[in-house]
Structure formats: C-alpha cells, structure tokens
C-alpha cells in the first residue's frame, strides 16, 4: 500500500489543501523525496517533466517558514523560464491557501515592471521564484539580498545549463549562506548539472524516476509521418481539427509566427509563443489557448519544459527536434496526469536520416508512416470557427506605434523589409498556396488494423514502412 502525504510527514494544513484539490496519493518522485526534503537534507532528483516534482519541493518550501525581513527572503527557487516561474509560484500559493499568515510568494522575471517587483520585495517576501537574469539585476541594484536564504531549489537545472545560465546560477548560489539546504531537480544529472551537485550540495540524497519513452507511455500514441515540406501546414491543421487542443513545436521564432498565422487563416485559431514575445504577449497566448479561443499553441522550445496546460490533446513536432531529450520534453505536454494524448512528428524527406537516429535513441521502431488521420483514433473532426478576440481600447491621445518587423511582430520581414510569403499571407513557407479550406484534399485510405484501450484511443498505428 502506497503511503499518504500524512505518512510522509506533510503538515496537516498542506494535506487539507491537497485534499480539497483531490490530490490524495503521492506521485513516485514525491514519495521518494519528501522524507529527505522535510528532514532538511540536500536532495538531487532526476525526474521527467510532469512527474509531480513541483509539489515535491513546494511542500518543504512552505513548511517551518518564519516571516522574512524586507528584501531578505528565506526561500529561493531558480527556474529557467518566465512561464515556469509563474507556474511554480502559483502552485506554491495553492499549497498555503486559506491559512493564516500565509507565506508571501513573489515571481521574479524579466518582461514585467521592475519597480513593481522592487515594491513587493520592499514589503517583504518569504519565497522568491526567480529567473537568474532578473534576480541578478535586482541584486546589483541592492533591491534584494540572499544572505537569509535557508533553502534553495534549482528546478529544471539542465534547462538552465542549456540556456547558458549556469554561471549566473553559480554566482547566485555563492551569495547564499553555506549552511542552506540545496535541492536540485533535473531531467539529467550529468555534465554541468553534475558540477553543480558536487560543488553546491553536501552529501545529497539521490532519487531518480525513470522516463517512460515506450510508444504507449502515459497513454500517448506516437506517430512519425513522412510529408512533403509544402504539406506540413495543411497536415497540422488536420491533426488539430481531429484531436483537439494541440501544442505545435517549430524550430525558429519566425517559423512559429508564420505557422500561427497560416493555421488561423486555415480555420484553426492559433497563438504563437517564443522568446522574442513580450511577457504580456506570452501570457495572452497562454490565456487564449487555455480558454479555447486558440486551438493551437505554436511554440519554440521555450514552451517545451515546465509549462502545464490542462487538456492538451496532442503535440505536433512541425520541426522534429534534434535531440531525443527535447523530444521527450516536448511530447510531455500531452498525456499528463493519466490523460490520453497523441504525438505526431512531421518528417520531410531530408530529415529522414536524423529522425531515424532519434527513433533509435528513444527506443522506437525505425520507419515512417504515410499521413493517416484515422490512426489518431475515432475522434469526430471538429468544425472550428475562429473566435473573435475583442480589441483592447486605445487612449484617444495615444499615437499608433509603428508595427515592428522581424520575428517579434507580424508580419516578419528580412533586412530589406520584405515580407515572408505573399502580401496577403496566403502562401506557406515555400511559396505554395494552400487549398481554400487550409487543408490538402484527403485521399481515401484503407483503415489500418488497430486495438483500442478502455478510453477508445488508438494504441497501435499503421504498419511502418521499412527504412
């Protein structure tokens, strides 16, 4: 019989808040790490995204926490992205909902008002969830000090290393007391992450939860479809229409902007999210996707880790990732917390060799299938009409600002100001016009032999062609 949160030593007020959210049984990473974390021991954990590690370190963060002096927080969480900072801070607040003198939690990241964050720190914050860059800026301006921090959490440490934050992370850790508790969670524990463990943790308890990357992991069905470059947009529109809310991954920021416009034109309202978008634009895109106004969220890898959106039915790798770890993290946006999902990779001929190597590292059978929407299950295709988004009011005395060019605005352009595609935006990235309804005409296909699970999802795809 698996232990309860109370069995693991979780305080009663946290157990009550979890019960109100129908969270009663700890996930494996929580059951493994909570006794050590609540006991004050350093912990390094290897766990995939969506495994429940936010609760694992969030519960100790709100336990035995006294009041903090202004600008001197007691607890610190470092994360790689703005979205993850917002998500983690919201989760921590939920853990203490309804209690008297609840800990004060503040998310610190770029793209929002620095004076507003400074004002909050001046009033006093107990737990700071921060991106390294903005936190360093505030420290340099003497708006926050880390000399009272008794617990530091490094979340998605490998992602921070990938993004070039590792040296900033070291400088921040060097400003914290040496006798603090240090907690590290990462999808991998090698390379620069291992250097952090050896340098900044004292005799850490090591806990690992294996990533399940078999074809049926997490009730997600994985498909690798061979397509022509010019057919990818239409195929993506068909997948989203068939399966429901979908996150679509592109390699470049400009490609994400372009695809979001093309999908919207094709009748699949979409929003783009990437590093060149302002924080307000990123939050608005996530809000539109969560509310259903956008049926597709078109993203670069900035959204691959740490963002949790309930009800994501599918993931499309419009541009397959080069690394199998990125594939796992991208695909982990669907089939979360026991839900089913579909993952589709669109493979153009020139990438077939690279994807074959990716499949080998993932342990998937090599080979590509033809596009087969019936293999996605028995979902009835939806007729999607873009929902109107109300325009924000503009003050009468405010002059209209010029529309930016480049990947941060739409339409994007080259150095000479020329727009990508045709002037009316109807051409796809290769200059070919899509059909009038945004999708390539469907051809009759023989229905493949499949089996289904109890929820009616396909768990075997069509027979792969030998590579």
N, C-alpha and C positions, 0 to 999 in steps of 0.2 A: 504494500500500500504506500503510495507516494505521500510525502509529508505535506502538511498545510503550511501557510505562511506563519501562523502562530507557532507551529512546531519549530520553525526555523529561527524564532526569536524576534519576529517583526512586531513592533509596538502595536498595541490594540487599536489606537486611533487610525493607523495606516491600514490595518486589517479591515476595519469597518469601512473605510473609504473604498478599498478594493472590493469588498462585498457589494457595496452599492453599485459598482460598475460590473458586477457579475464576474469578477476575477477571483477565483477561489483556489485554483490549483497552480502551483508554481511551474514555470517552464523549466526545462533541464538546466539552463545556464543560471537561472535564479536559485534553484535548489542547490546547485553545486557551489555557488559563490557567496550566498548571503551569510552563512555562518561565519566565514572568514572575514567578510566585509564588516559585519556588525561587531565582530570581535576586534576590529581595529587593525587587522593585518593587511599588508600590501598584497594586491592581487593583480595578476595579469591573466586576461581571459581571451581566448580565441573563439570567436563566435560569429556566425554569419549574420548579415542584416536581417531584421525581422525575427530574431531569436528571443527577444524579450530582455536584452541587456540594459535598456534604459531603466526599467523597473529594478533590475539587479543593483545598479549603482545609485538609483534615485532614492530607494528606501534608506540606505545608510546616510545619504546626504541630509535627510530631514530628521534623523534620529540624534538625540543628545546634542541638539544645536542651541546654543545660547544666543543672546542678542549680540549684534555686531556694532562696533563703533562706526560712525560715518566715514566712508571711504576705506574702511578696513574690513572687507568681507571675511567670513570664516570658512566658506567652502567655495571651490572653484572647479568648473567643468570647462575644458577646452575642446572645441569641435571644429571641423574643417569648413563648414558652410553656414551661411545665414539661415537657410531653411532648417538645418538641423538644430541650430541654436534656438530658434523659435519653437521647434517641436519639443526639444528636451525641456526647455523652461516651462512650457505648458503642461507637460507630463508631471513635472515636479510640483507645480501648483496644485494639480489634481490630487496628489498624494496627501496634501495637507488641507484640503477643502473642508470648511466648517469648523476647524479647530480654533481655539482662542489663541491670540498672538501667533498667528501662522507666520512661518518664515517669509521674509521678503526676498523675492526672486527677481532678478533682472537679466535680460538677454542683451548682450553687448556685441554689436556687429556693425560693419560699415553700411552705408547706403541710407542711414536714418540720422536724425538730428543728434549731433554730438552734444550740444547744450542740454537737450532733454535727458540724455543718458547721464551727463555730469550732475544734473539736478537730482536725479534719483539716487545716485551714489552719495551725494551730499546729505541726503535724508537718512541714509543708512540702508545697506543691502546685506542680507545674510548669505545668499547663494548667488554667485555670478556664473552665468553660462555665456561663454565668450568665444569669438573667433580670435586667433592670435594677433592679427594685424591691428584691429581696432583696440584691443586691450593694451597692446604696446603703445599706441598713440595716447591713450588715457594716462598710462603710467608716466610717459615722458612729459605730460602736462601736469603731473602731480595731482591728478583728479582721483586716483585710486592707488592703494598700496597693498602689497601681498604679504606683509610681514605678520599678519594674524591668521593666515590660512592654515588650517589643520588637516584639510583633506583636499586632494587634487584628483580629478578624474580626467584621463585622456581618452576621449571617445573617438572611434574611427582613426586610431593613430596611424595606420598605414596610409589612409587617405591624406592625412596632413603631411606625411612624408612625400607622397606622390605630388602634392601641390606645392612643395617647396617651403613648407612652414617649419621644418624640423629645427632649424637653427633658432627661429623665433621662439619655438616651444622650449628649447633648452634655456634660453635667456629668461623666460618667464619662470620656469621651474627653479632656476638659480636664485630668484628673488623670494621664494617661499621658504619658510622655516625648514631646517634639515630634518626635524623630527616629525614632519607631517606624515599622514597616511597617503600613499600614492597608489592609484588604481588605473589600470590600463586595459582597454578593450580594443581589439583589432581583428581584422579578418585573417591577418598573417602576423607571425611573431618573429620574422627573420629580418635581416638587413638592418636598416636604420631603426626599426622598431626594437629589435633585439639590443641595439646600442642604448636606447632609452631605458630598457628594462635593467640592463647591467649597471648603468650609471646612476639611475634615479630611484630604483626600488631596492628595498632591503629584504632579502630572503622571501621573495613573493611566493604566495600560493599560486600555482599554475593550474588553470582549468580550461579545458578545450571541449567545444561542442562541434562535432563533425558536420561539415556542409554536405547536404544530400544533393548530389548533382545527377542522380539517375533520372531517366526520362520521365518517371512518374512522381518525382519528388514534389511534396507539397501539393499533390493533386493538380499539378501543372503539366500540360501536354506540350512538348516541344516539337516544332516543325522547322525544317530547313528547305526553303523553296528556291528553285532556280528561276530567275526572272531576268528579262532584259532591262537595261537601265531605264529605258523610257516607259516601262510598265510599272515601275515601283510605286508611283504616286497613286495610280488607279487601284493597284492591288491593296495598298494600305487603306484607302477609302473603303474598299470592300470588306476588309478584315474588321475595321472599326464598326462599320454598319452591321456586320454579322454578330460580333461578340459583345459589343457594348463599350463602356469607358476604357480607353486604351492609352498607355504611355508609349510614345514613339520616339526612338533614340536616333539622333543624327550625329555625324562626326563633327560638323562645324556649326558655329553660331549662325552664319549666314544661311547655311543649308536648313537649319531649324526654322528661321524666319520665313524662308521661301516656301518650305513644305507646309507650314501652318497656313499661309495664305492660299496655297493651292488646294489644300483639303477643305478649307472653308468655302472656296469657290465651288468645289465639287459637292457641296451639300453636307459636309461633315464639319461643323463649327469647331475650331481648334484654337489653342493658345500656345505661344512659344515661351520657353523659359531657358535662359542661359546666362553666362557670366557677364555679358555686356548689358543686360537688362537692369534697370534701377531696382532697388528693393521694392518700391511701390508697384512697379510693373510685375515683378516676380510674385508678389503676394496676390496681386489681382489675377494673374494667370492661374495660380493655385486655387483661388476662390472660385473662379469661373469653372474650373474642372471639378472641384468638389461639389458645386451646386448643380452640375449637369448642363450649364449653359455652353460649356465646351465639352465635346465628346472625346476629343483627343488632346493630350498634353504633349507637345513636341519639344523634346529636350536634348541638350547635350549631356555629357556625363556629370554635369553639376548636380543633376537630379538623380543620379544612379544610386547614391547611398544616402541613407538617413532620412529620406522623406517618406512618410507613411500617409497614404491616401486610401481611405476605406473604399472597398467596392471596385478596385481596378480589375476589370475582367480580362485584360490582355496586355501583352507587351509586344511591340514590333521593333525588331532591330532593322531599321531602314538602312543604316550602315552598320554591318556587323562589327563588333569590337575586335581589336587586335589581340586582346589578352583574355584568357579564359576566366580569370578572376573578375574582370569587368563584365563578362557575360553573366556570371552568377549574380553579381550585384544588380545589374540592370534587370535581369529576369526576376529577381526577388521582389520587384514592385507588385507582382501579382501572386495569387495563390498564397496569401498570408493568413495566418491565424485560422487555419483549417478550411479556408475557402478554396474554390477551384479557380483555375486560370488557364490561359492559352499563351504560348510564346511562339512567335513567328520570326524567323530570320529570312530576309530577302537577299539572296546571293546572286550578284551579277557574275557573268562568266569569268571575268578577270580576277575575281576573288575566290574562285572555287578552291584553289590550292590552299589559300590561307584558312578558309573555313574548314577544310579537311583536317588541317593541323589542330584547329580549335576543337573540333569534334573529338579528335584523339585525346587531347588533354582533358576534356570533360568526361570521357568515357562513353560517348555516344557512338552509335554505329555510323560509319562514314557513308556518305552518299547524299544526294539531293533529290527531293521530290518535285514534281510539277505542282503548280498552284492548284489547290483543291480545297475550296471553301467548305465542301461537305465534310472534310476531315476535321473541321473545327467543332463538330457536334450538330445537334438538332435545333440550335437556336434559330428563331424566325428572324430573318433580316428586318431591321427597323427602318421606317421611313423617317428620316431626320430632317427637320426644318430648322435652320439656324435661328436661335432665339435672339430677339433684338436686345442689344445692350444699351441702356439709357446713357445719353451723353452727359458728361459732368458739366455743371454750369460754369461759365467763364465770366469773371467780373467784367463789367462794362468798360472799365478803363484799362483793361489789360490787353496789350497788343498781342496778336497771334505770333508765337515764336516760329521761326523757320523750321521746317521739317528736317530732321537730321538725316544724313546719308550714312551708309555703312551698315554693319551688322547690328548696331544697336537700334536702328529705326527701320521703317518700312516706307517705301521700297528701298532696298540697299543698292549701292552703286559702286563702280570702280573708281579709280583715281580721277578719271575724266568726267565723273558724274553720270555715266551711262547706267541705265537701269538694267538689272538682270532680266533676261527673258524679254517678251514683247511689252509694249507700253501698257496694254490693258491687263497684264499679269496673267493672261490665259495660257501662256506656254509653260511647259515644265522645264526642268533644269537643262534639258538637251535641246530645247527649241521646238519640240513637237507638241502639237495641240492635243489635249485630252478630248475624249468624247464629250458630248453635250451634258451628260449627267455625271461627268467626272470619273467614270469607271470604264475600263475596257469591256467590250461586249463579251458576255460569258459564253463559253462554248460548252456543249453537252459533254459531261464526263461520266464515266461508269462509276457508280457508287462503290467505294472500297469496302472490303470486309473489315468490320470493326467490332470491338467489345466496348461495353459501357460500364461505368461504375454506378453506384446507387443514386447519384445525382444526375445521371443522364449525360455526363461528359464523355467524349471520346478519349479512350486511353491507348488506342493503337492507331497509328496513322497509316497512310497508304504505303505499299511496299517500296522501299528505297531502291533507286537505280544504282547499279554498281558504279563506283567511281573509277 
